[in-house]
Amino acid sequence: MTDRCFVDANIFLRFILNDIPDQSSRCRDLLKQIEGGSEDVVTSDSAVSETVFTLDGRRIAMPRPEIARAVLGILKLDGVRLDSKALYPAAFGRFVTVN
């Protein structure tokens, strides 16, 4: 296992959107390492917020349930460290149901 690196919104976005093949592939590989337990990373509420804001914006306009499913799928990984991680299931529940 290596030292923990910080994962920002760009990593989340490239993985979720799969829009830039080389970068998306590297992000997918990183998340597979995290899922497999060979990598631990740290992220922040700001990175999660920026990810959601971008996906929910006019340019991309991903449906909110898909955003919640994608972001929570990443955050649930044991190797993703986020101090407020336990708050996100309820927060995304409201995000999906309340405008």
Stockholm file with secondary structure:
# STOCKHOLM 1.0

chainA/1-99         MTDRCFVDANIFLRFILNDIPDQSSRCRDLLKQIEGGSEDVVTSDSAVSETVFTLDGRRIAMPRPEIARAVLGILKLDGVRLDSKALYPAAFGRFVTVN
#=GR chainA/1-99 SS CCCCEECCHHHHHHHHHCCSHHHHHHHHHHHHHHHHTSCCEECCHHHHHHHHHHHHSTTTCCCHHHHHHHHHHHHTSTTEECTTGGGHHHHHHHHHHCC
#=GC SS_cons        CCCCEECCHHHHHHHHHCCSHHHHHHHHHHHHHHHHTSCCEECCHHHHHHHHHHHHSTTTCCCHHHHHHHHHHHHTSTTEECTTGGGHHHHHHHHHHCC
//
